Amino acid sequence: ASQSGKPRGLAWSDCQFRDEFVVARDRVSGELRVFVGITVRFEAVEGGGMEDNPNVGNWRDATAVFRYENREWVTDGRVVFNLNPTQTMERFHHDLEWSG
C-alpha cells in the first residue's frame, strides 16, 4: 500500500495492525477475504503540497484487505480509509457475504 502513491502528497511512515477483523466471501467467485483493522500514520512528501497541513502526522483508522489465494493470505495493498472492518463489510455487502 505504501507504494501506491495514495494519498497524494503523503508517504506512509508507520502502520499498526489491530486485533479487529472480519472474514467475508465473494458472492460470485466464492473467494475468501479478510478485512483487518489498521492504524496508519503519514508524513508529507517534499513538494507534494501537504507540508503545511498540521494534521499530516495524525494516526488514521483504516482497513487492510487480504484475500485467500493458493492456500495463503495475500494482498495487493488495498486499504479502505476511514472505515473499520465491520463498516467496510457493510459498504461492500452487495458483493460479499459474512463468513466464518
C-alpha positions in Angstrom: 0.0 0.0 0.0 2.9 2.4 0.8 4.0 2.1 -2.9 0.6 3.1 -4.3 1.2 6.9 -4.0 -2.0 7.3 -2.2 -3.0 9.6 -0.6 -1.3 12.1 -2.9 1.4 14.2 -1.3 1.9 11.8 1.6 4.3 8.9 2.4 3.4 6.1 4.8 5.6 6.4 7.9 4.0 3.7 10.1 1.2 1.1 10.1 0.0 -0.8 13.2 -2.3 -3.8 12.9 -5.2 -4.1 15.4 -7.0 -7.3 16.6 -10.2 -6.4 14.8 -11.0 -8.3 11.6 -14.0 -9.6 9.5 -14.0 -12.6 7.2 -16.1 -12.4 4.1 -16.8 -14.5 1.0 -17.3 -13.1 -2.6 -20.9 -13.8 -3.6 -19.8 -14.7 -7.2 -16.4 -16.3 -7.0 -16.6 -17.7 -3.5 -13.1 -16.2 -2.8 -12.4 -15.6 0.9 -11.4 -12.1 2.0 -10.4 -10.8 5.4 -10.7 -7.1 6.4 -8.1 -6.3 9.1 -8.2 -3.1 11.2 -5.1 -1.0 10.9 -3.9 2.5 12.1 -1.7 4.4 9.7 0.5 7.5 10.0 1.8 9.6 7.1 4.4 12.2 6.6 4.4 15.0 4.0 6.4 14.5 0.8 8.5 17.5 -0.1 6.8 19.4 -2.9 3.6 17.4 -2.5 1.5 20.2 -1.3 0.9 18.8 2.2 3.9 20.2 4.1 1.9 22.9 5.8 -1.0 20.7 6.9 -0.8 20.2 10.7 -2.9 17.0 10.5 -0.5 15.1 8.3 1.1 13.2 11.2 -2.1 12.2 12.9 -2.9 8.4 13.1 -5.7 7.4 10.8 -8.0 4.4 11.1 -8.3 2.1 8.0 -8.9 -1.4 6.9 -6.4 -3.6 5.1 -7.9 -6.0 2.5 -6.5 -9.6 2.2 -7.7 -12.5 0.0 -7.1 -16.2 0.3 -5.3 -17.5 -2.8 -3.4 -20.7 -3.3 -3.6 -21.7 0.3 -2.2 -18.4 1.7 -3.4 -14.9 2.6 -2.2 -12.3 0.1 -2.8 -8.6 -0.5 -2.3 -6.2 -3.4 -2.0 -3.3 -0.9 -5.6 -2.2 -1.0 -6.6 -0.1 2.0 -10.0 1.3 2.8 -9.5 4.6 4.8 -11.8 5.9 7.5 -13.7 2.6 7.9 -13.2 -0.2 10.4 -13.5 -3.8 9.2 -17.3 -4.1 10.1 -18.0 -0.8 8.3 -16.0 -2.0 5.3 -18.0 -5.2 5.1 -21.3 -3.2 5.3 -20.1 -0.9 2.5 -19.4 -3.9 0.2 -22.3 -6.1 1.3 -23.8 -6.3 -2.2 -20.6 -8.2 -3.4 -19.7 -10.0 -0.2 -21.4 -12.1 2.5 -20.3 -12.7 6.1 -18.2 -15.8 6.5 -16.8 -17.8 9.4 
